[in-house]
C-alpha cells in the first residue's frame, strides 16, 4: 500500500515538473519584431521594462503588463498611479536618465516620438524598440504598435478583444459622421488657438473617423499641408469657417496646469455665433488622451467613445 502511494506521489510530481517545464518553454518563446528603427529578437518575455512612451505605458496598462520605470513626473489623471513608488523615475520623455536606466538592468526599453532621439544611447544599454506613431494612417499605426506589445508579452487574446470593440465603435462613428457636416479641431494653449488639418497629429478625426474638414483647398498638395503642425488662428477665423462641429484639445489641462482654460477662452460672443456653438456641437476632448498619450490602447478606445457619444447625443436631440 505504501509502495503504491509512493508511486502515485512520484507520478504527480513528475507531471507537475513536466507542466512547469512546458510553461517555462512557453514563457521563453522567441519573438521577433520590427520597429521604427530596426528589428529585435527576444528569447523570453521581458520582466524588467522601462518605457519612455506614454502610449506604450497606456497599452501595457490595458494589457495588465507591469513596468519597472518611466518618466514618473509626466503622468497624471488616469495614469497617476505610475507617478510614484514602486515605479522608478527614469528621467523625462525627452531626456532619459541613462545612469538610472543602466542601474535597473532592464530587459526591454521602449521609446517613441518624443523620446526616439534617445534610441541609440538606450539601445547600447539594453534591448530597445521605437514605437513612434505620426501622420496619416493613425489607426493602422496604432494597431501595429499595440499588437507588437501584445505579441511581446503574450497578450494577443486580450488585445484582439479590445481591438474588436474599438473597430465596432469606429464603424458607428463613421455611420454618423458622414452626414454630420464639416468639422474643425483646435488646440488651445495659454490663451492662443491653433487649427489642425487632416494631415496633422489630430488628422485621424477626419481620415479615420470620417469627419470632413473646414480646412480645404483646391490644390491637393496644399490641402494636405493645411494645419499639419497647427496654424495660429483667431476667433474670427473660426467664425468665418463656421464648422458644424468644433473639437477642442486643451493643452493647458493636458500638461497638468490650468483646467478649464479652453472653455473660458471660447466663451465669447464671436464663438457663440458659430454653427457648432448654436447646435451644441462644441466637444471638449480628453486632452490627456488626445495630446499626451494619443496611441495607447485605452486612450484610443476612450477617444473614439467620446466622439461617438457626442454624435449620439446630437442625433437624439434632433
C-alpha positions in Angstrom: 0.0 0.0 0.0 2.8 2.3 0.9 4.7 1.4 -2.2 1.6 2.2 -4.4 1.1 5.5 -2.6 4.7 6.5 -3.3 4.3 5.6 -6.9 1.2 7.9 -7.1 3.2 10.8 -5.5 6.1 10.3 -7.8 3.7 10.3 -10.8 2.1 13.5 -9.7 5.4 15.2 -9.0 6.7 14.1 -12.5 3.5 15.6 -14.1 3.9 18.9 -12.2 7.5 19.2 -13.1 6.8 18.5 -16.7 4.0 21.0 -16.6 6.2 23.7 -15.2 8.9 23.0 -17.8 6.3 23.2 -20.5 5.0 26.5 -19.2 8.5 27.8 -18.9 9.2 26.9 -22.6 6.1 28.9 -23.5 7.4 31.9 -21.5 10.8 31.7 -23.1 9.4 31.6 -26.6 11.4 33.5 -29.2 9.7 36.7 -30.5 11.0 38.7 -33.5 9.6 42.2 -34.1 10.2 45.1 -36.4 10.0 48.7 -35.2 10.7 52.2 -36.4 14.5 51.9 -36.0 15.2 48.3 -36.8 14.5 44.8 -35.7 14.7 43.0 -32.3 14.6 39.3 -31.3 13.6 38.4 -27.8 14.3 34.9 -26.4 12.0 35.4 -23.4 9.1 37.6 -22.2 10.6 40.8 -20.7 10.0 41.3 -17.0 12.1 44.5 -16.4 10.5 47.0 -18.7 11.4 50.7 -18.9 9.2 52.9 -21.1 9.7 56.5 -22.3 6.4 56.3 -24.3 3.2 57.0 -22.5 1.1 55.4 -25.3 3.0 52.2 -24.7 2.5 52.6 -21.0 -1.2 53.0 -21.6 -1.3 49.9 -23.8 0.7 47.9 -21.3 -1.7 49.0 -18.6 -4.7 47.9 -20.6 -3.0 44.5 -21.2 -2.2 44.1 -17.5 1.6 44.2 -18.0 3.7 45.9 -15.3 6.6 48.2 -15.9 9.7 48.9 -13.8 10.4 52.6 -14.6 9.2 55.5 -16.6 9.2 59.3 -16.6 7.1 59.4 -13.4 6.7 63.2 -13.5 5.0 63.1 -16.9 2.0 61.1 -15.8 -1.3 62.2 -14.2 -5.0 61.6 -14.4 -5.7 58.0 -15.4 -2.0 57.1 -15.3 -1.3 58.8 -12.0 -0.7 55.5 -10.3 2.6 55.4 -12.1 3.8 58.7 -10.7 5.4 57.3 -7.5 6.6 54.2 -5.8 7.1 51.4 -6.6 7.8 52.8 -10.0 11.3 54.3 -10.6 11.7 57.8 -12.2 13.8 57.2 -15.3 14.1 60.8 -16.4 11.8 62.7 -18.8 10.2 61.9 -22.1 12.9 64.0 -23.8 15.9 63.3 -21.6 16.3 59.8 -20.2 18.4 59.3 -17.0 20.8 56.9 -18.6 22.6 56.1 -15.4 19.3 55.1 -13.7 18.3 53.0 -16.7 21.6 51.2 -16.7 21.5 50.5 -13.0 18.0 48.9 -13.4 19.3 46.4 -15.9 16.1 46.3 -18.0 15.5 43.6 -20.5 13.3 45.9 -22.6 13.3 49.7 -23.1 10.5 51.4 -25.2 10.8 54.8 -26.9 8.6 56.6 -29.3 8.1 60.0 -31.0 9.3 62.3 -28.1 12.0 60.0 -26.9 13.0 58.4 -30.2 16.2 60.6 -30.5 17.5 58.7 -27.4 17.1 55.3 -29.1 20.8 54.8 -30.0 22.1 55.5 -26.5 19.4 53.5 -24.8 19.9 50.6 -27.2 23.5 50.5 -26.1 22.3 49.9 -22.5 19.5 47.4 -23.1 17.3 46.0 -26.0 15.3 49.0 -27.2 12.3 49.4 -29.6 10.9 52.5 -31.1 7.1 52.5 -31.4 6.7 56.1 -32.8 3.3 57.0 -34.4 3.0 60.0 -36.6 1.0 61.4 -39.5 -1.7 59.7 -41.7 -2.8 56.1 -41.1 -3.0 56.7 -37.3 -5.3 53.8 -36.6 -3.2 51.3 -38.6 -0.1 52.6 -36.9 -1.8 52.3 -33.5 -2.8 48.7 -34.3 0.7 47.8 -35.4 2.3 49.3 -32.2 -0.2 47.8 -29.8 -0.2 44.4 -31.4 3.6 44.4 -31.2 3.3 44.9 -27.4 0.6 42.2 -27.2 2.9 39.8 -29.1 5.9 40.6 -26.9 4.0 39.9 -23.7 1.7 37.1 -25.0 -1.4 39.2 -24.6 -2.9 38.7 -28.1 -6.3 37.4 -26.9 -6.9 40.3 -24.7 -5.7 42.7 -27.3 -7.9 41.3 -30.0 -10.9 41.5 -27.8 -10.2 45.2 -27.1 -9.4 46.0 -30.7 -12.7 44.4 -31.9 -14.6 46.7 -29.6 -12.7 49.8 -30.9 -13.3 48.9 -34.5 -17.0 48.4 -33.9 -17.2 51.9 -32.3 -15.2 53.4 -35.2 -17.8 52.0 -37.7 -20.5 53.5 -35.6 -18.8 56.9 -35.6 -18.4 56.8 -39.4 -22.1 56.0 -39.9 -22.9 59.3 -38.2 -20.0 61.5 -39.2 -20.6 61.1 -43.0 -23.7 63.3 -42.7 -22.6 65.4 -39.7 -21.3 68.4 -41.5 -17.8 69.8 -41.6 -15.6 69.8 -38.5 -12.6 71.7 -37.1 -10.2 70.6 -34.4 -8.3 73.2 -32.5 -5.7 73.2 -29.7 -5.8 75.9 -27.1 -2.6 76.9 -25.2 -2.0 79.8 -22.9 -4.8 81.9 -24.5 -3.8 81.1 -28.0 -5.5 78.9 -30.6 -4.1 76.6 -33.3 -6.1 74.8 -36.0 -5.2 71.4 -37.2 -6.0 69.8 -40.5 -6.4 66.3 -41.9 -2.6 65.9 -42.3 -1.9 66.7 -38.7 -1.4 64.8 -35.5 -5.1 65.1 -34.9 -6.0 64.3 -38.5 -7.4 60.9 -37.7 -10.6 62.7 -36.7 -11.0 63.2 -40.5 -9.3 60.3 -42.2 -10.2 57.6 -39.7 -13.4 58.8 -38.0 -14.9 60.3 -41.2 -15.5 64.0 -40.5 -15.0 66.3 -43.5 -12.8 69.3 -42.7 -13.4 73.0 -43.0 -9.7 73.3 -43.9 -9.8 72.6 -47.6 -8.0 73.7 -50.7 -8.4 73.1 -54.5 -4.7 72.2 -54.5 -4.3 68.6 -53.2 -0.7 69.3 -52.0 -1.6 72.5 -50.2 -4.7 70.8 -48.7 -2.6 68.1 -47.2 -0.3 70.7 -45.5 -3.0 72.9 -44.0 -2.8 72.8 -40.3 -0.2 70.0 -40.4 1.7 71.3 -37.4 -1.1 73.6 -36.2 -1.7 77.1 -37.7 -2.4 80.0 -35.3 -6.0 81.2 -35.8 -8.3 83.8 -34.3 -11.9 83.7 -33.1 -12.8 85.5 -36.3 -11.3 82.7 -38.4 -13.3 80.1 -36.6 -16.5 82.2 -37.0 -15.8 82.5 -40.8 -15.0 78.8 -41.2 -18.2 78.2 -39.2 -17.8 74.5 -38.5 -20.8 72.3 -37.7 -18.5 70.6 -35.2 -15.7 72.2 -33.2 -13.4 69.7 -31.4 -11.2 71.3 -28.7 -8.0 70.0 -27.1 -6.9 72.0 -24.0 -3.1 71.7 -23.9 -3.0 73.6 -20.5 -5.1 70.8 -19.0 -3.1 68.1 -20.8 0.2 69.1 -19.2 -1.4 69.5 -15.8 -1.6 73.2 -15.5 -4.8 75.3 -15.7 -8.0 73.3 -16.1 -11.0 74.8 -17.8 -8.8 77.4 -19.7 -10.2 76.3 -23.1 -13.8 76.7 -22.0 -13.1 80.2 -20.6 -11.2 81.2 -23.8 -14.0 80.1 -26.1 -16.8 81.6 -24.0 -17.1 84.8 -26.1 -19.7 86.4 -28.5 -17.8 85.5 -31.7 -17.6 81.8 -31.0 -21.3 81.8 -29.9 -22.3 82.9 -33.4 -20.9 79.7 -34.9 -23.0 76.8 -36.0 -21.1 74.5 -33.7 -22.0 76.5 -30.6 -25.6 77.1 -31.6 -26.1 73.4 -32.3 -24.4 72.4 -29.0 -21.6 70.7 -31.0 -18.5 72.1 -29.4 -16.8 69.0 -27.9 -14.0 69.4 -25.4 -11.9 66.3 -25.9 -10.0 64.5 -23.2 -6.7 66.3 -23.5 -4.5 63.7 -21.9 -5.7 61.1 -24.4 -5.5 63.3 -27.5 -2.4 65.4 -26.8 -0.2 63.3 -24.4 -1.0 59.6 -24.8 -2.6 59.5 -28.2 -1.9 56.0 -29.5 -2.4 54.0 -26.3 -5.0 51.2 -26.2 -7.1 52.7 -23.5 -6.6 56.2 -24.9 -7.8 55.3 -28.4 -10.8 53.4 -27.0 -11.8 56.4 -24.9 -11.2 58.9 -27.7 -13.4 57.1 -30.1 -16.0 56.6 -27.4 -16.3 60.3 -26.5 -16.7 61.2 -30.2 -19.3 58.5 -30.6 -21.2 59.7 -27.6 -21.2 63.3 -28.8 -22.6 62.2 -32.1 -25.3 60.1 -30.5 -26.3 62.9 -28.2 -26.6 65.3 -31.1 -28.8 62.9 -33.1 -31.0 62.2 -30.1 -31.7 65.9 -29.6 -32.8 66.5 -33.2 
